[in-house]
Amino acid sequence: MIGSRWARLLPMALLFFVVPDVYSANKHEETKTDRAVTNTKVYPLDEAHKDLSFKIFRDQFIEAVRRRDVKRIGEFLDTEFVYGFGGGSREDLLEDLDTKSIHGFYDGSRENLSEDMERRTELWEELDALLALGGYFVGPDEFVAPYTFLMFPEEICSDYYVFLCYVIVGSRVNVRVAPDINSPISFQLSHDVVSVDNGEYVRRNTWLGIVTLDGRKGYVHRKYVRSELDYRMFFRRDHGKWIATGLYAGD
């Protein structure tokens, strides 16, 4: 009789001791702040909250970008700010952002005026996007945005293949049969590493043809697809004050 009773209670006793361990493990995974990268996904990461002074600085920077306030943005840039890989300067960036100016991208020909304004608009949109995507600290006094920079799985995106690697920057992003908002949804992706069929035209195309690692194909709006080589911005604390030090794109 006693043996039968303990036989019935044993599963409950085991559950009592096992469940807390399982719960702790799951809780650890949910609150884990390590840079979450698997061999197929790059998860969102934003460490700005780890330094209140930086978070305040970045919030002010984001607000200036939202308001398209070129003068205010200039106050956040290092005097030796580096823009692009051609040795551009702080002044070059501010000029390219100034939609009231006919300089910058514009080459002086009337037919290229609308294209110049389009490129300026794209630059503003790029700043909006990369700042909204968070980032991470590189040591206590340096921060890089967005989180996608240098976060791709090396076993897939190393060396040459970095030019083929992109990540879906969103959860349950629709992948459509054709490059049209009214096209049927084929499947959805969340933070997946993909390749882009027409990646060389990524900045000029609204829709991008993507291929998943298991071979599925479809089209995704370009705002949800990002390359490690897209624009990234660097920040540094200098004598207790945060400043932006550079904005680059490419390899």
C-alpha positions as CSV (number, residue, x, y, z in Angstrom):
1,M,0.0,0.0,0.0
2,I,2.7,2.4,0.9
3,G,4.7,1.4,-2.1
4,S,1.7,2.1,-4.4
5,R,1.2,5.5,-2.8
6,W,4.8,6.6,-3.4
7,A,4.6,5.3,-6.9
8,R,1.8,7.7,-7.6
9,L,3.6,10.6,-5.9
10,L,7.0,10.1,-7.5
11,P,6.1,11.8,-10.8
12,M,4.9,14.9,-8.8
13,A,8.1,14.9,-6.7
14,L,10.2,14.8,-9.8
15,L,8.2,17.6,-11.4
16,F,8.8,19.7,-8.3
17,F,12.5,19.4,-8.6
18,V,12.8,19.5,-12.3
19,V,10.5,22.4,-13.3
20,P,12.3,25.2,-11.5
21,D,15.5,24.3,-13.4
22,V,13.7,24.3,-16.7
23,Y,12.1,27.6,-15.8
24,S,15.4,29.1,-14.9
25,A,17.0,28.1,-18.1
26,N,14.1,29.5,-20.2
27,K,14.1,32.7,-18.1
28,H,17.9,33.1,-18.7
29,E,17.4,32.7,-22.5
30,E,14.6,35.3,-22.5
31,T,16.6,37.9,-20.6
32,K,20.0,37.1,-22.2
33,T,21.7,40.3,-23.4
34,D,24.5,38.6,-25.4
35,R,24.6,39.6,-29.1
36,A,22.1,37.0,-30.3
37,V,23.4,35.5,-33.5
38,T,22.7,32.0,-34.8
39,N,23.8,30.3,-38.0
40,T,20.5,31.5,-39.7
41,K,19.3,34.6,-37.8
42,V,20.5,38.0,-36.6
43,Y,18.3,39.1,-33.7
44,P,17.7,42.8,-32.8
45,L,20.0,44.3,-30.3
46,D,20.1,47.8,-28.6
47,E,22.5,48.4,-25.7
48,A,21.9,52.2,-25.5
49,H,20.1,51.7,-22.2
50,K,23.4,50.5,-20.6
51,D,24.7,54.1,-20.5
52,L,22.1,56.8,-19.7
53,S,24.3,59.7,-21.0
54,F,24.5,58.0,-24.4
55,K,20.8,57.2,-24.5
56,I,20.0,60.8,-23.9
57,F,22.4,61.9,-26.6
58,R,21.0,59.4,-29.1
59,D,17.4,60.5,-28.3
60,Q,18.4,64.1,-29.1
61,F,20.1,63.0,-32.3
62,I,17.1,61.0,-33.4
63,E,14.8,64.0,-32.7
64,A,17.1,66.2,-34.8
65,V,16.9,63.7,-37.7
66,R,13.2,63.4,-37.3
67,R,12.8,67.2,-37.6
68,R,15.3,67.3,-40.5
69,D,17.3,69.9,-38.5
70,V,20.6,70.1,-40.3
71,K,22.0,72.8,-37.9
72,R,21.2,70.7,-34.8
73,I,22.7,67.6,-36.3
74,G,25.9,69.6,-37.0
75,E,26.2,70.2,-33.2
76,F,26.4,66.4,-32.6
77,L,29.2,65.8,-35.2
78,D,32.9,65.6,-34.4
79,T,34.9,68.3,-36.0
80,E,36.9,65.5,-37.7
81,F,33.8,63.5,-38.7
82,V,34.4,61.1,-41.6
83,Y,31.7,60.7,-44.2
84,G,31.8,57.7,-46.6
85,F,35.0,56.0,-47.8
86,G,36.1,58.9,-50.0
87,G,37.4,61.0,-47.2
88,G,34.2,63.1,-46.9
89,S,33.9,65.5,-44.0
90,R,31.4,66.8,-41.5
91,E,30.6,69.7,-43.9
92,D,30.1,67.3,-46.8
93,L,27.4,65.3,-44.9
94,L,25.6,68.5,-43.8
95,E,25.7,69.8,-47.3
96,D,24.2,66.5,-48.6
97,L,21.5,66.7,-46.0
98,D,20.5,70.2,-46.8
99,T,17.5,70.0,-49.0
100,K,17.5,73.8,-49.5
101,S,20.9,73.7,-51.2
102,I,21.6,73.1,-54.9
103,H,25.0,71.7,-54.1
104,G,26.0,68.3,-52.8
105,F,24.7,65.6,-55.1
106,Y,23.5,68.0,-57.7
107,D,25.9,68.4,-60.7
108,G,24.3,71.7,-62.0
109,S,22.2,70.3,-64.8
110,R,18.5,71.0,-64.6
111,E,17.5,67.5,-65.6
112,N,19.3,66.0,-62.6
113,L,17.7,68.3,-60.0
114,S,14.9,65.9,-59.1
115,E,17.4,63.0,-58.8
116,D,19.5,65.1,-56.5
117,M,16.6,65.7,-54.2
118,E,15.7,62.0,-54.3
119,R,19.2,61.1,-53.1
120,R,19.0,63.6,-50.3
121,T,15.7,62.2,-49.2
122,E,17.2,58.7,-49.3
123,L,20.1,59.8,-47.1
124,W,17.6,61.2,-44.5
125,E,15.6,57.9,-44.6
126,E,18.9,56.0,-44.1
127,L,19.7,58.0,-41.0
128,D,16.1,57.4,-39.7
129,A,16.5,53.6,-40.3
130,L,19.9,53.0,-38.9
131,L,19.2,55.0,-35.7
132,A,15.9,53.2,-35.2
133,L,17.7,49.8,-35.5
134,G,19.6,50.1,-32.2
135,G,23.2,49.1,-31.9
136,Y,25.9,48.0,-29.4
137,F,28.9,49.3,-27.4
138,V,32.4,48.6,-28.6
139,G,34.0,49.2,-25.2
140,P,32.6,51.7,-22.6
141,D,33.2,54.8,-24.8
142,E,32.2,53.7,-28.3
143,F,28.9,52.8,-29.9
144,V,28.0,51.6,-33.4
145,A,24.6,51.6,-35.1
146,P,22.8,49.7,-36.5
147,Y,23.0,46.3,-34.7
148,T,23.4,44.5,-38.0
149,F,27.0,45.8,-38.5
150,L,29.5,43.0,-38.0
151,M,26.8,40.7,-36.6
152,F,26.3,38.3,-39.4
153,P,27.2,34.6,-38.8
154,E,30.8,34.1,-40.0
155,E,30.3,30.6,-41.2
156,I,27.8,31.9,-43.8
157,C,28.9,35.5,-44.5
158,S,32.7,35.4,-44.3
159,D,35.0,36.9,-46.9
160,Y,33.4,37.1,-50.4
161,Y,30.0,36.0,-49.2
162,V,29.5,39.1,-47.1
163,F,28.5,40.8,-50.3
164,L,25.6,38.3,-50.7
165,C,24.4,38.3,-47.1
166,Y,21.4,40.3,-45.9
167,V,19.2,40.1,-42.9
168,I,15.4,40.6,-42.5
169,V,15.1,43.4,-40.0
170,G,11.7,42.6,-38.6
171,S,9.4,40.0,-37.2
172,R,6.9,38.1,-39.4
173,V,7.9,40.1,-42.5
174,N,5.8,39.2,-45.6
175,V,7.6,37.6,-48.5
176,R,5.5,38.0,-51.6
177,V,5.1,36.1,-54.8
178,A,5.8,39.2,-56.9
179,P,7.2,42.7,-56.3
180,D,3.9,44.3,-55.5
181,I,2.1,45.2,-52.3
182,N,-1.1,43.5,-53.7
183,S,0.8,40.3,-54.5
184,P,-0.1,37.1,-52.5
185,I,2.0,36.4,-49.4
186,S,4.2,33.3,-50.0
187,F,5.6,33.0,-46.5
188,Q,7.0,35.1,-43.6
189,L,10.5,35.6,-42.2
190,S,11.7,36.9,-38.8
191,H,15.3,38.2,-38.6
192,D,16.5,35.6,-41.1
193,V,19.8,35.7,-43.0
194,V,19.0,35.7,-46.7
195,S,20.7,36.5,-50.0
196,V,19.4,39.1,-52.5
197,D,19.0,38.3,-56.2
198,N,19.4,41.9,-57.3
199,G,21.5,43.1,-54.4
200,E,23.6,45.3,-56.6
201,Y,20.6,47.5,-57.1
202,V,19.4,47.4,-53.5
203,R,19.3,51.2,-53.1
204,R,17.3,51.8,-56.3
205,N,14.7,49.1,-56.0
206,T,11.6,49.2,-53.8
207,W,11.2,45.4,-53.8
208,L,14.1,43.0,-53.5
209,G,14.2,39.4,-54.7
210,I,15.4,37.3,-51.8
211,V,16.5,33.7,-51.4
212,T,16.4,32.0,-48.0
213,L,19.1,29.6,-46.9
214,D,16.8,26.6,-47.6
215,G,16.2,27.9,-51.1
216,R,12.8,29.6,-50.9
217,K,12.3,32.7,-53.1
218,G,10.1,35.7,-53.0
219,Y,10.1,39.5,-52.8
220,V,10.4,41.8,-49.7
221,H,10.1,45.5,-49.4
222,R,13.6,46.9,-49.2
223,K,13.0,48.7,-45.9
224,Y,13.0,45.2,-44.2
225,V,16.2,44.0,-45.8
226,R,19.7,45.2,-44.7
227,S,23.2,44.3,-45.6
228,E,26.2,44.4,-43.3
229,L,27.7,46.9,-45.8
230,D,24.9,49.4,-45.6
231,Y,25.4,52.7,-43.8
232,R,26.5,52.5,-40.2
233,M,27.3,55.4,-37.8
234,F,29.9,55.5,-35.1
235,F,29.8,57.4,-31.8
236,R,32.5,58.1,-29.2
237,R,32.6,59.7,-25.7
238,D,35.2,62.5,-25.8
239,H,36.0,64.2,-22.5
240,G,32.7,63.1,-21.1
241,K,30.6,64.2,-24.1
242,W,29.2,62.0,-26.8
243,I,29.8,62.8,-30.4
244,A,29.2,61.1,-33.8
245,T,32.5,60.4,-35.4
246,G,31.7,58.8,-38.8
247,L,29.1,57.5,-41.3
248,Y,30.2,54.8,-43.7
249,A,28.8,52.4,-46.3
250,G,30.5,49.7,-48.3
251,D,33.3,47.4,-47.4
